[in-house]
């Protein structure tokens, strides 16, 4: 890869990062609302859906 080529956010965004970031947000919400497990599962579920949708658009 050449030094002058700029990398876009889509080069780094994949299903794993979507799940990880949404799960982290879920943990923070769970810590604030005193139900970490519920919000962790909700965050991971949203991450799966968000990651899958972005992967579909990335392939087009």
N, C-alpha and C positions, 0 to 999 in steps of 0.2 A: 504494500500500500504506500502510496506517495505521501510526502509530508504535507502537501498542499490540499489534500482532499479533506473536506470537512465531514465530520460524522454527525448524523442526525440522531434525534432521540429515538427514532424507530430502530436504529441499529442496536440499541441497548435494551429496548422494551421487549419482553417476551412473557410467556405464561408464568414462569417462575417469579419474575419480578412483580407482576400484577398480583399474584397470590400473596407474596411476601409483604408488599406495601399495604395491601388492603387488610391483611391479618394484623399487621402492626397498628394500623388505625383502629381495628377492632379491639385490640388489647388495650389501647389508650382509652377508648370509650368504655370498655368493661371496667377498667380501673376507676374511672370517674363515676360509673353507675353501679358499682359493686356487684357485677355479674360478668366476670372475665371470660368464663367458658362460653357463655351464650354469644357474647359479642365477638369472640375469637372465631367461632364457627360461622357467624353471619359475615364477618369480614373476609374470611377465606372463601366462602361461597360467592360473595360479590367479586372477589378477585378472580375466581375461576371463570365466571361469566364474562367479566370485563376482558380478561386475557384471551379468552376464546374468540370474542367478537373482534378484538384488535388483530388477532392472528388471521382471521378471515379477510379483513380489509387490507392487511399487509401483503397477502399473497396476490391481490388483484393488481 
